[in-house]
Amino acid sequence: MKIYIAFLSVFFILISSCSVDYDFNGTKSNEPELIIINGLLRSSEPIRVKLHKLERTGGKYTYKGLQGAKVILKEDRTILYDGVCNDSIVTLDYHPKVNANYSIEVSYDNLETAKAFTRVPPPITCTYRMDAIYDEVYKYDISYVVTVKPLKIPPVPEIALWVTAYRFFEGGQEIQYNELYANNVLIDKRNSVAGAEAKNNIVGSIYYNGFLRIKNKNLPLVDEIKFTPNFVYVEDYTNPKANQTGIKLMLITASPEYDQFQKTLYDQKSMIIYEDDFSSIFYQPKTVYTNIENGLGIFAAINESSQLIDLP
């Protein structure tokens, strides 16, 4: 069975920006040497695509930046770039357009030509509100309930909605909330955790790790999404001394390529196998989605919007 391993340094959800690195040493895959394409298109930023090469030496895999590749990048039928890229990053002073189709072809020496396609989705427009809820049980704890109400969902096949939230501090520092409490059957359950203490009687006791995902078939059914962001301090997070002044919401209209990649990447990274766990002998790595024909990686598009809400 051919195992696809995807590479990407994009925001995640989840999701501001995080790097995902894969170590190929010791892999048992039978992948040939391939071209790796990593590109995330958003209308708010110039086009930037990273190129790598997967190499196999003595049964082990490594990857490195690919320089000198022939690249053809198109917007619909218009050629945006056609030439040899002497760097491992293709950068254009050009912003992708909403509803435009983008295709890329990368060829190099005796490797198979890698191809990919994506489309920049239009935004899902929403309204936002935040309420302070006084805890009637403990008499001192105040939690915030954020309400996101979709107003217009574009009739685009297979798009999805991803929602994340950040603590916003004086001076502009942001830290992502690692728990979002919500009680809505239309939210994807793959990253949900049950059995926690109920934050309030609106959102209940189930929280979601880092993000909320509304898959395509549920989008037309969503009236509103209510959730309470909760931050659990861990040593890896910065603990700023500045006061928190607001909550920043990030809403992402995800193309099907981005949606499938992030969903399967979460599935892979959330599998925890311990060395002394007997079940580890049956462990099978989760396949991470890739839309690169004859290659690896991801070439996808999103439409993102953010909203800063002051604390009541």
Secondary structure, DSSP 8 states (H G I E B T S, - for coil): -------EEE-TTTTS-EEE----TT------SEEEEEEEEETTS--EEEEEEEEEETTEEEEEE--SEEEEEEETTEEEEEEEESSSEEE-S----TT-EEEEEEE-TTS--EEEEEE-----EEEEEEEEEE-TTTSS-EEEEEEEEEEE----TT-EEEEEEEEEETTS-EEE-SEEEE--TTS--TTEE-S---SBTTTBT-EEES-EEE-GGGGGG-S-EEEEEE----TTS---SS-EEEEEEEEEEE-HHHHHHHHHHHHHHT----TT-GGGGG----------BTEEEEEEEEEEEEEEEE--
